[in-house]
C-alpha cells in the first residue's frame, strides 16, 4: 500500500487509516512525503506579483521554504516509522520532490496500485477536476483522505 502525504501539519487521519489497513492485510506500507516544487513556485510568485517580495527575496524565501519542508518531512517520516514499528508494520519511507500529479501518474503507470493521498479538500478538488480529468483509471485508484 502507498500513502502519499502532502501537508506537514495535517496527515494523522490518513496515516491512521493506512496503518489500520496495513495491519489487516500483511503487506509492506510505503509512505512518501511529496514536496511539490510547483506549488512552492506558485506561492512565492504570487507573493511577488502582489508586491510583497522582490526578486532576491523570492529566491531566498523559496529556498528557505524548500529547506523547511525537507526538515518537516524528515521529522514526519520518523514519526511514521515509530508508529508503524509500534504496530508491528513494515514500512518504507521516502521524501520525493516532484509535482504531485506527475508523481501519481508515474506510480499508477508503473505499479497500478491503489494510493491513499492525504491533503486538503481544495487539493483534492483541484486535482480531480483540473489535473486528472480524463484519467478515470487514475482517479479510480486514488483515494483522497481529507485532512482538517
Contact map, one row per residue, 1 for C-alpha under 8 A:
1110000000000000010001000011110000000000000000000000000000000000000000000000000000000000000000000000000000000000111000000000000000000000000000000000
1111000000000000000000000000111100000000000000000000000000000000000000000000000000000000000000000000000000000000111100000000000000000000000000000000
1111100000000110010000000000111100000000000000000000000000000000000000000000000000000000000000000000000000000000001111000000000000000000000000000000
0111110000000000000000000000001111000000000000000000000000000000000000000000000000000000000000000000000000000000001111000000000000000000000000000000
0011111100100000000000000000001111000000000000000000000000000000000000000000000000000000000000000000000000000000000011100000000000000000000000000000
0001111100100000000000000000000011100000000000000000000000000000000000000000000000000000000000000000000000000000000011100000000000000000000000000000
0000111111100000000000000000000000000000000000000000000000000000000000000000000000000000000000000000000000000000000001100000000000000000000000000000
0000111111100000000000000000000000000000000000000000000000000000000010011001000000000000000000000000000000000000000000000000000000000000000000000000
0000001111100000000000000000000000000000000000000000000000000000000000000000000000000000000000000000000000000000000000000000000000000000000000000000
0000001111111000000000000000000000000000000000000000000000000000000000000000000000000000000000000000000000000000000001100000000000000000000000000011
0000111111111110000000000000000000000000000000000000000000000000000000000000000000000000000000000000000000000000000001100000000000000000000000000010
0000000001111111000000000000000000000000000000000000000000000000000000000000000000000000000000000000000000000000000000000000000000000000000000000010
0000000001111111100000000000000000000000000000000000000000000000000000000000000000000000000000000000000000000000000000000000000000000000000000001010
0010000000111111110000000000000000000000000000000000000000000000000000000000000000000000000000000000000000000000000111000000000000000000000000001010
0010000000111111111000000000000000000000000000000000000000000000000000000000000100000000000000000000000000000000000000000000000000000000000000000000
0000000000011111111100000000000000000000000000000000000000000000000000000000000000000000000000000000000000000000000000000000000000000000000000000000
0000000000001111111110000000000000000000000000000000000000000000000000000000000000000000000000000000000000000000000000000000000000000000000000000000
1010000000000111111111000000100000000000000000000000000000000000000000000000000000000000000000000000000000000000000100000000000000000000000000000000
0000000000000011111111100000100000000000000000000000000000000000000000000000000000010010100000000000000000000000000000000000000000000000000000000000
0000000000000001111111110000000000000000000000000000000000000000000000000000000000000000000000000000000000000000000000000000000000000000000000000000
0000000000000000111111111000000000000000000000000000000000000000000000000000000000000000000000000000000000000000000000000000000000000000000000000000
1000000000000000011111111111100000000000000000000000000000000000000000000000000000000000100000000000000000000000000000000000000000000000000000000000
0000000000000000001111111100000000000000000000000000000000000000000000000000000000000010100000000000000000000000000000000000000000000000000000000000
0000000000000000000111111100000000000000000000000000000000000000000000000000000000000000000000000000000000000000000000000000000000000000000000000000
0000000000000000000011111110000000000000000000000000000000000000000000000000000000000000000000000000000000000000000000000000000000000000000000000000
0000000000000000000001111111000000000000000000000000000000000000000000000000000000000000100000000000000000000000000000000000000000000000000000000000
1000000000000000000001001111100000000000000000000000000000000000000000000000000000000000010000000000000000000000000000000000000000000000000000000000
1000000000000000000001000111110000000000000000000000000000000000000000000000000000000000111100000000000000000000000000000000000000000000000000000000
1110000000000000011001000011111000000000000000000000000000000000000000000000000000000000111100000000000000000000000000000000000000000000000000000000
1110000000000000000000000001111100000000000000000000000000000000000000000000000000000000001111000000000000000000000000000000000000000000000000000000
0111100000000000000000000000111110000000000000000000000000000000000000000000100100000000001111000000000000000000000000000000000000000000000000000000
0111100000000000000000000000011111000000000000000000000000000000000000000000000000000000000011110000000000000000000000000000000000000000000000000000
0001110000000000000000000000001111100000000000000000000000000000000000001000100000000000000011110000000000000000000000000000000000000000000000000000
0001110000000000000000000000000111110000000000000000000000000000000000000000000000000000000000111111000000000000000000000000000000000000000000000000
0000010000000000000000000000000011111000000000000000000000000000000011000000000000000000000000111111000000000000000000000000000000000000000000000000
0000000000000000000000000000000001111111000000000000000000000000000000000000000000000000000000001111000000000000000000000000000000000000000000000000
0000000000000000000000000000000000111111100000000000000000000000010000000000000000000000000000001110000000000000000000000000000000000000000000000000
0000000000000000000000000000000000011111110000000000000000000000000000000000000000000000000000000010000000000000000000000000000000000000000000000000
0000000000000000000000000000000000011111111000000000000000000000000000000000000000000000000000000010000000000000000000000000000000000000000000000000
0000000000000000000000000000000000011111111100000000000000000100110000000000000000000000000000000000000000000000000000000000000000000000000000000000
0000000000000000000000000000000000001111111110000000000000000100000000000000000000000000000000000000000000000000000000000000000000000000000000000000
0000000000000000000000000000000000000111111111000000000000000000000000000000000000000000000000000000000000000000000000000000000000000000000000000000
0000000000000000000000000000000000000011111111100000000000000000000000000000000000000000000000000000000000000000000000000000000000000000000000000000
0000000000000000000000000000000000000001111111110000000001001100000000000000000000000000000000000000000000000000000000000000000000000000000000000000
0000000000000000000000000000000000000000111111111000000001000000000000000000000000000000000000000000000000000000000000000000000000000000000000000000
0000000000000000000000000000000000000000011111111100000000000000000000000000000000000000000000000000000000000000000000000000000000000000000000000000
0000000000000000000000000000000000000000001111111111100000000000000000000000000000000000000000000000000000000000000000000000000000000000000000000000
0000000000000000000000000000000000000000000111111111111001000000000000000000000000000000000000000000000000000000000000000000000000000000000000000000
0000000000000000000000000000000000000000000011111111100000000000000000000000000000000000000000000000000000000000000000000000000000000000000000000000
0000000000000000000000000000000000000000000001111111100000000000000000000000000000000000000000000000000000000000000000000000000000000000000000000000
0000000000000000000000000000000000000000000000111111110000000000000000000000000000000000000000000000000000000000000000000000000000000000000000000000
0000000000000000000000000000000000000000000000111111110000000000000000000000000000000000000000000000000000000000000000000000000000000000000000000000
0000000000000000000000000000000000000000000000111111111111000000000000000000000000000000000000000000000000000000000000000000000000000000000000000000
0000000000000000000000000000000000000000000000010011111111000000000000000000000000000000000000000000000000000000000000000000000000000000000000000000
0000000000000000000000000000000000000000000000010000111111100000000000000000000000000000000000000000000000000000000000000000000000000000000000000000
0000000000000000000000000000000000000000000000000000111111110000000000000000000000000000000000000000000000000000000000000000000000000000000000000000
0000000000000000000000000000000000000000000000000000111111111000000000000000000000000000000000000000000000000000000000000000000000000000000000000000
0000000000000000000000000000000000000000000110010000111111111100000000000000000000000000000000000000000000000000000000000000000000000000000000000000
0000000000000000000000000000000000000000000000000000001111111110000000000000000000000000000000000000000000000000000000000000000000000000000000000000
0000000000000000000000000000000000000000000000000000000111111111000000000000000000000000000000000000000000000000000000000000000000000000000000000000
0000000000000000000000000000000000000000000100000000000011111111100000000000000000000000000000000000000000000000000000000000000000000000000000000000
0000000000000000000000000000000000000001100100000000000001111111110000000000000000000000000000000000000000000000000000000000000000000000000000000000
0000000000000000000000000000000000000000000000000000000000111111111000000000000000000000000000000000000000000000000000000000000000000000000000000000
0000000000000000000000000000000000000000000000000000000000011111111100000000000000000000000000000000000000000000000000000000000000000000000000000000
0000000000000000000000000000000000000001000000000000000000001111111110000000000000000000000000000000000000000000000000000000000000000000000000000000
0000000000000000000000000000000000001001000000000000000000000111111111000000000000000000000000000000000000000000000000000000000000000000000000000000
0000000000000000000000000000000000000000000000000000000000000011111111100000000000000000000000000000000000000000000000000000000000000000000000000000
0000000000000000000000000000000000000000000000000000000000000001111111110000000000000000000000000000000000000000000000000000000000000000000000000000
0000000100000000000000000000000000100000000000000000000000000000111111111000000000000000000000000000000000000000000000000000000000000000000000000000
0000000000000000000000000000000000100000000000000000000000000000011111111100000000000000000000100000000000000000000000000000000000000000000000000000
0000000000000000000000000000000000000000000000000000000000000000001111111110000000000000000000000000000000000000000000000000000000000000000000000000
0000000100000000000000000000000000000000000000000000000000000000000111111111000000000000000000000000000000000000000000000000000000000000000000000000
0000000100000000000000000000000010000000000000000000000000000000000011111111100000000000000000100000000000000000000000000000000000000000000000000000
0000000000000000000000000000000000000000000000000000000000000000000001111111110000000000000000100000000000000000000000000000000000000000000000000000
0000000000000000000000000000000000000000000000000000000000000000000000111111111000000000000000000000000000000000000000000000000000000000000000000000
0000000100000000000000000000000000000000000000000000000000000000000000011111111100000000000000000000000000000000000000000000000000000000000000000000
0000000000000000000000000000001010000000000000000000000000000000000000001111111110000000000011000000000000000000000000000000000000000000000000000000
0000000000000000000000000000000000000000000000000000000000000000000000000111111111000000000000000000000000000000000000000000000000000000000000000000
0000000000000000000000000000000000000000000000000000000000000000000000000011111111100000000000000000000000000000000000000000000000000000000000000000
0000000000000010000000000000001000000000000000000000000000000000000000000001111111110000000000000000000000000000000000000000000000000000000000000000
0000000000000000000000000000000000000000000000000000000000000000000000000000111111111000001110000000000000000000000000000000000000000000000000000000
0000000000000000000000000000000000000000000000000000000000000000000000000000011111111100000000000000000000000000000000000000000000000000000000000000
0000000000000000000000000000000000000000000000000000000000000000000000000000001111111110000000000000000000000000000000000000000000000000000000000000
0000000000000000001000000000000000000000000000000000000000000000000000000000000111111111111000000000000000000000000000000000000000000000000000000000
0000000000000000000000000000000000000000000000000000000000000000000000000000000011111111110000000000000000000000000000000000000000000000000000000000
0000000000000000000000000000000000000000000000000000000000000000000000000000000001111111100000000000000000000000000000000000000000000000000000000000
0000000000000000001000100000000000000000000000000000000000000000000000000000000000111111100000000000000000000000000000000000000000000000000000000000
0000000000000000000000000000000000000000000000000000000000000000000000000000000000011111110000000000000000000000000000000000000000000000000000000000
0000000000000000001001100101100000000000000000000000000000000000000000000000000000011111111000000000000000000000000000000000000000000000000000000000
0000000000000000000000000011100000000000000000000000000000000000000000000000000000011001111100000000000000000000000000000000000000000000000000000000
0000000000000000000000000001111000000000000000000000000000000000000000000000000010010000111110000000000000000000000000000000000000000000000000000000
0000000000000000000000000001111000000000000000000000000000000000000000000000000010000000011111000000000000000000000000000000000000000000000000000000
0000000000000000000000000000011110000000000000000000000000000000000000000000100010000000001111100000000000000000000000000000000000000000000000000000
0000000000000000000000000000011110000000000000000000000000000000000000000000100000000000000111110000000000000000000000000000000000000000000000000000
0000000000000000000000000000000111100000000000000000000000000000000001001100000000000000000011111000000000000000000000000000000000000000000000000000
0000000000000000000000000000000111100000000000000000000000000000000000000000000000000000000001111100000000000000000000000000000000000000000000000000
0000000000000000000000000000000001111000000000000000000000000000000000000000000000000000000000111110000000000000000000000000000000000000000000000000
0000000000000000000000000000000001111000000000000000000000000000000000000000000000000000000000011111011000000000000000000000000000000000000000000000
0000000000000000000000000000000001111110000000000000000000000000000000000000000000000000000000001111111000000000000000000000000000000000000000000000
0000000000000000000000000000000001110000000000000000000000000000000000000000000000000000000000000111111100000000000000000000000000000000000000000000
0000000000000000000000000000000000000000000000000000000000000000000000000000000000000000000000000011111110000000000000000000001000110000000000000000
0000000000000000000000000000000000000000000000000000000000000000000000000000000000000000000000000111111111000000000000000000000000000000000000000000
0000000000000000000000000000000000000000000000000000000000000000000000000000000000000000000000000111111111100000000000000000000000000000000000000000
0000000000000000000000000000000000000000000000000000000000000000000000000000000000000000000000000001111111110000000000000000000000000000000000000000
0000000000000000000000000000000000000000000000000000000000000000000000000000000000000000000000000000111111111000000000000000000000000000010000000000
0000000000000000000000000000000000000000000000000000000000000000000000000000000000000000000000000000011111111100000000000000000000000000000000000000
0000000000000000000000000000000000000000000000000000000000000000000000000000000000000000000000000000001111111111100000000000000000000000000000000000
0000000000000000000000000000000000000000000000000000000000000000000000000000000000000000000000000000000111111111110000000000000000000000010010000000
0000000000000000000000000000000000000000000000000000000000000000000000000000000000000000000000000000000011111111000000000000000000000000000000000000
0000000000000000000000000000000000000000000000000000000000000000000000000000000000000000000000000000000001111111000000000000000000000000000000000000
0000000000000000000000000000000000000000000000000000000000000000000000000000000000000000000000000000000000111111100000000000000000000000000000000000
0000000000000000000000000000000000000000000000000000000000000000000000000000000000000000000000000000000000111111110000000000000000000000000010000000
1100000000000000000000000000000000000000000000000000000000000000000000000000000000000000000000000000000000110011111000000000000000000000000010000000
1100000000000000000000000000000000000000000000000000000000000000000000000000000000000000000000000000000000010001111100000000000000000000000011100000
1111000000000000000000000000000000000000000000000000000000000000000000000000000000000000000000000000000000000000111110000000000000000000000011100000
0111000000000100010000000000000000000000000000000000000000000000000000000000000000000000000000000000000000000000011111000000000000000000000001111000
0011110000000100000000000000000000000000000000000000000000000000000000000000000000000000000000000000000000000000001111100000000000000000000001111000
0011111001100100000000000000000000000000000000000000000000000000000000000000000000000000000000000000000000000000000111110000000000000000000000011110
0000111001100000000000000000000000000000000000000000000000000000000000000000000000000000000000000000000000000000000011111011000000000000000000011110
0000000000000000000000000000000000000000000000000000000000000000000000000000000000000000000000000000000000000000000001111111000000000000000000000111
0000000000000000000000000000000000000000000000000000000000000000000000000000000000000000000000000000000000000000000000111111100000000000000000000110
0000000000000000000000000000000000000000000000000000000000000000000000000000000000000000000000000000000000000000000000011111110000000000000000000000
0000000000000000000000000000000000000000000000000000000000000000000000000000000000000000000000000000000000000000000000111111111000000000000000000000
0000000000000000000000000000000000000000000000000000000000000000000000000000000000000000000000000000000000000000000000111111111100000000000000010100
0000000000000000000000000000000000000000000000000000000000000000000000000000000000000000000000000000000000000000000000001111111111000000000000000000
0000000000000000000000000000000000000000000000000000000000000000000000000000000000000000000000000000000000000000000000000111111111100000000000000000
0000000000000000000000000000000000000000000000000000000000000000000000000000000000000000000000000000100000000000000000000011111111110000000000000000
0000000000000000000000000000000000000000000000000000000000000000000000000000000000000000000000000000000000000000000000000001111111111000001000000000
0000000000000000000000000000000000000000000000000000000000000000000000000000000000000000000000000000000000000000000000000000111111111000000000000000
0000000000000000000000000000000000000000000000000000000000000000000000000000000000000000000000000000000000000000000000000000111111111000000000000000
0000000000000000000000000000000000000000000000000000000000000000000000000000000000000000000000000000100000000000000000000000011111111000000000000000
0000000000000000000000000000000000000000000000000000000000000000000000000000000000000000000000000000100000000000000000000000001111111111011000000000
0000000000000000000000000000000000000000000000000000000000000000000000000000000000000000000000000000000000000000000000000000000111111111000000000000
0000000000000000000000000000000000000000000000000000000000000000000000000000000000000000000000000000000000000000000000000000000000011111000000000000
0000000000000000000000000000000000000000000000000000000000000000000000000000000000000000000000000000000000000000000000000000000000011111111000000000
0000000000000000000000000000000000000000000000000000000000000000000000000000000000000000000000000000000000000000000000000000000000011111111100000000
0000000000000000000000000000000000000000000000000000000000000000000000000000000000000000000000000000000000000000000000000000000000000011111110000000
0000000000000000000000000000000000000000000000000000000000000000000000000000000000000000000000000000000010010000000000000000000000010011111111000000
0000000000000000000000000000000000000000000000000000000000000000000000000000000000000000000000000000000000000000000000000000000100010011111111100000
0000000000000000000000000000000000000000000000000000000000000000000000000000000000000000000000000000000000000000000000000000000000000001111111100000
0000000000000000000000000000000000000000000000000000000000000000000000000000000000000000000000000000000000010001111000000000000000000000111111100000
0000000000000000000000000000000000000000000000000000000000000000000000000000000000000000000000000000000000000000011110000000000000000000011111110000
0000000000000000000000000000000000000000000000000000000000000000000000000000000000000000000000000000000000000000011110000000000000000000001111111000
0000000000000000000000000000000000000000000000000000000000000000000000000000000000000000000000000000000000000000000111100001000000000000000001111100
0000000000001100000000000000000000000000000000000000000000000000000000000000000000000000000000000000000000000000000111100000000000000000000000111110
0000000000000000000000000000000000000000000000000000000000000000000000000000000000000000000000000000000000000000000001111001000000000000000000011111
0000000001111100000000000000000000000000000000000000000000000000000000000000000000000000000000000000000000000000000001111000000000000000000000001111
0000000001000000000000000000000000000000000000000000000000000000000000000000000000000000000000000000000000000000000000010000000000000000000000000111
